Amino acid sequence: RLANGSTTCSGRVELLHGGTWGALCDYTWDLPAANVLCQQLNCGVALLIPEGQSFGKGNGSVWNGTFSCHKNESHLRDCPVSVMAPGECPAGKDARVVCSGEQQKRCPGGRLVNGTTCSGRVEIRHGDTWGGLCRSHWNLQAATVLCHQLNCGYAKSIQTGDQFVDGNGPVWRDAFHCKGTESCLWDCARVTLGNAACSAREAATVICSGLAESLRLSGGESRCDGRVELLLHGVWSRVLDDDWDLKDAHVVCRQLQCGTAKKAYYLPRSERGMGAVGFRSVRCAGNESQLMLCKTSHSQAASTGVAEDVGVICSGELLCKSRQIRLVNGTKRCAGRVELYHDGIWGTICDDYWDLSDANVVCKQLGCGHAIKEFGSAHYGEGSEQIWLDDVNCTGAESDLWTCPSRPLGQHNCQHKEDAGVLCS
C-alpha cells in the first residue's frame, strides 16, 4: 500500500509481511520497481520518486528488501527480491512514489490476434466469447483508443488489406464512437447493430505505432493536439521549454503523422504537470523525423518553475480528424446544442437555414440514428466560444457536416442566442 500521500496513488511504500505492515527500506528503489507497484495498485505509471522524506517516517516495522523489477511483472511480489528482514532504515532509503493515478480501472476485453503484440485482427469479448469487429464501422479514433489501451501507442493504420483477418469465432457488429482520447474502448459510446454478421474477411484490423515511438499529445480533444509527453524508462514524462516554437512543434506533428504544426503553445499554469521531466529545452531545426533527434537537455528532475510545459496543435491531415462534432447540454448523448471542434476550440452553429436535413447529417455522423427534431434560438443553451458555421444547407445525404454547403468557416452574422441544436432518435 501507499501511506501518508496527498492522494491514494502517492505515498510511502508499505508492505504486509508476516501479518505486519511496515515501511519498505530499499537501497536501490528505482522507477521500474515503482512502476510495477503503481500498476498493481491500478494507479497508472510511476511519475516520480520524490527526494528526502516526502511522506514522513512510519511508526511501525521497517522491512529491508531490494526489489529488482523488469517490465513484465504485474505485481511487486513477482519481482526478484533479496533479504526481507526487520531493521532500521537510513534517511532517504525508504521507498516512496508518486503514481500518475490515470488508470483507475482495468479495461475490459480487447486484444489483437494473428499479428504482433501491437498489430493484428481486432477482437472484443462479449461474455466468455471472443470475436472480431466488423470493418465497416471501425475508424482511426476507435483504433487509437484500443492501441492506447493495449499499451501500444496510437493507431498508424487500419487499412491493412487481407493481413491478419483469418480467424475463428463470430464477427460482432458493435460500432464504437470514440473521440480518440478515451482510456478504454468501452468508455466510448457504443451502438450494437442488428444487421447480419460480417464475414471473417470483413473483420477490423489495426497496426499500432508501438511504444518504440514514445511520444504522445495528452489532454487535448484528439491525439493530434495537447501536452507533449515522452515515454522514458517506462514513465510518461513532460517536456519543458522556455523557447518552444513552431519548428519544434513541426517535428512532433511529423513524428505522430499528424500533418503540420498549426500552433506551438505553453500550457496555462493550472494545467501544468507535476510528474517526471523528460526533456528540458528542445532545439529543433524543424526537419528532424523524431523529437529525440533534436538538440535537447535531458532531465528526470521535477520542474521548479524554470521552464513551462509545452503543447502542440497539429493540422491532423490524413490520419487525425481534428474537426470533431458533439452535442452538449442535452439529457442524453444524442440530444443537445451542436458544437464543432476546430483549431483547438469548440464552437457552435448559427440557426440560419437550420432544418431537419442538416440535423439528420449530425445524427448520422454521431451514430445517433436519424433526426427527430431540429432546434434554433439556443434551445439547449448558449455557447460561449466561437461560432464556426452559418447558413448550413445540407441535402441530408452527406456523410458529415463539414461537407455541407455553408458560409466560410468562422464567418457569420449571428449571436449565440441563435445556436442550433438537434434531438436524434
C-alpha positions, 0 to 999 in steps of 0.5 A, spaced: 500 500 500 501 507 499 501 511 506 501 518 508 500 521 500 496 527 498 492 522 494 491 514 494 496 513 488 502 517 492 505 515 498 510 511 502 511 504 500 508 499 505 508 492 505 504 486 509 509 481 511 508 476 516 501 479 518 505 486 519 505 492 515 511 496 515 515 501 511 519 498 505 527 500 506 530 499 499 537 501 497 536 501 490 528 503 489 528 505 482 522 507 477 521 500 474 520 497 481 515 503 482 512 502 476 510 495 477 507 497 484 503 503 481 500 498 476 498 493 481 495 498 485 491 500 478 494 507 479 497 508 472 505 509 471 510 511 476 511 519 475 516 520 480 520 518 486 520 524 490 527 526 494 528 526 502 522 524 506 516 526 502 511 522 506 514 522 513 517 516 517 512 510 519 511 508 526 511 501 525 516 495 522 521 497 517 522 491 512 529 491 508 528 488 501 531 490 494 526 489 489 529 488 482 523 489 477 523 488 469 517 490 465 513 484 465 511 483 472 504 485 474 505 485 481 511 487 486 511 480 489 513 477 482 519 481 482 526 478 484 527 480 491 533 479 496 533 479 504 526 481 507 528 482 514 526 487 520 531 493 521 532 500 521 532 504 515 537 510 513 534 517 511 532 517 504 532 509 503 525 508 504 521 507 498 516 512 496 512 514 489 508 518 486 503 514 481 500 518 475 493 515 478 490 515 470 488 508 470 483 507 475 480 501 472 482 495 468 479 495 461 475 490 459 476 485 453 480 487 447 486 484 444 489 483 437 490 476 434 494 473 428 499 479 428 504 482 433 503 484 440 501 491 437 498 489 430 493 484 428 485 482 427 481 486 432 477 482 437 472 484 443 469 479 448 462 479 449 461 474 455 466 468 455 466 469 447 471 472 443 470 475 436 472 480 431 469 487 429 466 488 423 470 493 418 465 497 416 464 501 422 471 501 425 475 508 424 482 511 426 479 514 433 476 507 435 483 504 433 487 509 437 483 508 443 484 500 443 492 501 441 492 506 447 489 501 451 493 495 449 499 499 451 501 500 444 501 507 442 496 510 437 493 507 431 498 508 424 493 504 420 487 500 419 487 499 412 491 493 412 488 489 406 487 481 407 493 481 413 491 478 419 483 477 418 483 469 418 480 467 424 475 463 428 469 465 432 463 470 430 464 477 427 460 482 432 457 488 429 458 493 435 460 500 432 464 504 437 464 512 437 470 514 440 473 521 440 480 518 440 482 520 447 478 515 451 482 510 456 478 504 454 474 502 448 468 501 452 468 508 455 466 510 448 459 510 446 457 504 443 451 502 438 450 494 437 447 493 430 442 488 428 444 487 421 447 480 419 454 478 421 460 480 417 464 475 414 471 473 417 474 477 411 470 483 413 473 483 420 477 490 423 484 490 423 489 495 426 497 496 426 499 500 432 505 505 432 508 501 438 511 504 444 518 504 440 515 511 438 514 514 445 511 520 444 504 522 445 499 529 445 495 528 452 489 532 454 487 535 448 480 533 444 484 528 439 491 525 439 493 530 434 493 536 439 495 537 447 501 536 452 507 533 449 509 527 453 515 522 452 515 515 454 522 514 458 524 508 462 517 506 462 514 513 465 510 518 461 514 524 462 513 532 460 517 536 456 519 543 458 521 549 454 522 556 455 523 557 447 518 552 444 516 554 437 513 552 431 519 548 428 519 544 434 512 543 434 513 541 426 517 535 428 512 532 433 506 533 428 511 529 423 513 524 428 505 522 430 503 523 422 499 528 424 500 533 418 503 540 420 504 544 426 498 549 426 500 552 433 506 551 438 503 553 445 505 553 453 500 550 457 496 555 462 499 554 469 493 550 472 494 545 467 501 544 468 504 537 470 507 535 476 510 528 474 517 526 471 521 531 466 523 528 460 526 533 456 528 540 458 529 545 452 528 542 445 532 545 439 529 543 433 531 545 426 524 543 424 526 537 419 528 532 424 523 525 423 523 524 431 523 529 437 529 525 440 533 527 434 533 534 436 538 538 440 535 537 447 537 537 455 535 531 458 532 531 465 528 526 470 528 532 475 521 535 477 520 542 474 521 548 479 518 553 475 524 554 470 521 552 464 513 551 462 510 545 459 509 545 452 503 543 447 502 542 440 496 543 435 497 539 429 493 540 422 491 532 423 491 531 415 490 524 413 490 520 419 487 525 425 480 528 424 481 534 428 474 537 426 470 533 431 462 534 432 458 533 439 452 535 442 452 538 449 447 540 454 442 535 452 439 529 457 442 524 453 448 523 448 444 524 442 440 530 444 443 537 445 446 544 442 451 542 436 458 544 437 464 543 432 471 542 434 476 546 430 483 549 431 483 547 438 476 550 440 469 548 440 464 552 437 457 552 435 452 553 429 448 559 427 440 557 426 440 560 419 437 555 414 437 550 420 432 544 418 431 537 419 436 535 413 442 538 416 440 535 423 439 528 420 447 529 417 449 530 425 445 524 427 448 520 422 455 522 423 454 521 431 451 514 430 445 517 433 440 514 428 436 519 424 433 526 426 427 527 430 427 534 431 431 540 429 432 546 434 434 554 433 434 560 438 439 556 443 434 551 445 439 547 449 443 553 451 448 558 449 455 557 447 460 561 449 466 560 444 466 561 437 461 560 432 464 556 426 458 555 421 452 559 418 447 558 413 448 550 413 444 547 407 445 540 407 441 535 402 441 530 408 445 525 404 452 527 406 456 523 410 458 529 415 457 536 416 463 539 414 461 537 407 455 541 407 454 547 403 455 553 408 458 560 409 466 560 410 468 557 416 468 562 422 464 567 418 457 569 420 452 574 422 449 571 428 449 571 436 449 565 440 442 566 442 441 563 435 445 556 436 442 550 433 441 544 436 438 537 434 434 531 438 436 524 434 432 518 435 
